[in-house]
């Protein structure tokens, strides 16, 4: 039955179906992979721009501390009583910082 239906199809319809299928795959990739990644990058950039002196942050490498000074594209974290380390702003982990901040508010 299926074989006879395929034989009755128009000769040019196979190419049209392939183009529609490829277009659908491209749309799926855009909405499920590319667009969420762009949104995440935009949120990360906004988060880094909103960091101010005294905020508690966590870096991508796992360093915990408070912002002591902010420069153009770097900041200085105070990690232990007077211990200061200079980091690039791109090294802040938005997810880890928010997770630690959430734990501190629930325990306090």
N, C-alpha and C positions, 0 to 999 in steps of 0.2 A: 504494500500500500504506500509506504513512505517513498519507496524507490520510484513508483509511478508518478507521484506528486512532483518529485524532483525533476523527472524527465519532462513534465509538462510546463515547467517554469520558463519564463522568457529568457532568451540568451543574455541580455544585458543586465538582468536583475541581480545577478551574483555580485557584480562589481558595485552596484548601488548598496546592497546589503553590507558588503565589506566596508564601504566608506561610512555608513551609518554606525556600524559596530565600532570602528576605529574612533569615530567622533564621540561615541558614548564612553569608550575607555578613557579618552583624553579628559572628558568632563569629570569622570569619577576620580581620576588622578588629581585634577585641579581641586575639587571640593573636599577630598579626603586626605590629601597629602600636602599640596603646595600652599593652599590658603591657610590651613591651621598653622603651618610652620611660619608663614609671614606674620600672622597674628601674634604668635609667641615671640618672635623677634621684636615686633613693635612694642609689646608689653614689657619685655626685658629692657629695651632702650628707655622707655618711659620710667621704669622703676629705677634705673641707674641715674637718670637725670633728677629724680626727686629725692635722692639720698642727701641728707644734710648732716651737719656736725652733731655728734651725740647719738646718732642712730646705731643700733646693734645690728651687725651684719655677719654673714658667713660667706667665705669665698668659695670658689669652685674647688680649691684644694682642701677645704675643710677648716680653714683658720677662722676662729670666732673672735670678735672684738668690737670695740666701739670706734666710730669715726672720730679722730682727733683733729685732723686738718684735711681740707679739700683743696686740690690744685686743679689745673685745667683738665687733664685726662688721668690724673692719679689721685690717690688719697692715702693718708697715713692712718693706720689702725693701731689703737692702743690695746695690746693683748693682755698684759700682766702689769701690775703696778709700775707704770713708767716704761714698760717695754713697747717700742713702736716699730712698726714694719710698714714699708711703702709698697702699695699695690696699684696696679692699673685698674681703672674703673670697670673694664670689661671682665675682670675676674670675680665680680660679685655674682653669687648664685641666688637668683630670685626665689626659686622653689625652696631651697634650704633655709634662707633667711625667713621666709614666711612661715615655714614649718616650725622653726625654733621660736619665732615670735608667738605663734599660736600656742605652743606648749607653755611658754612663760605666762601668758595671760590666763590659761586654764588652771595653772598651779598657784598663781598669786591670789 
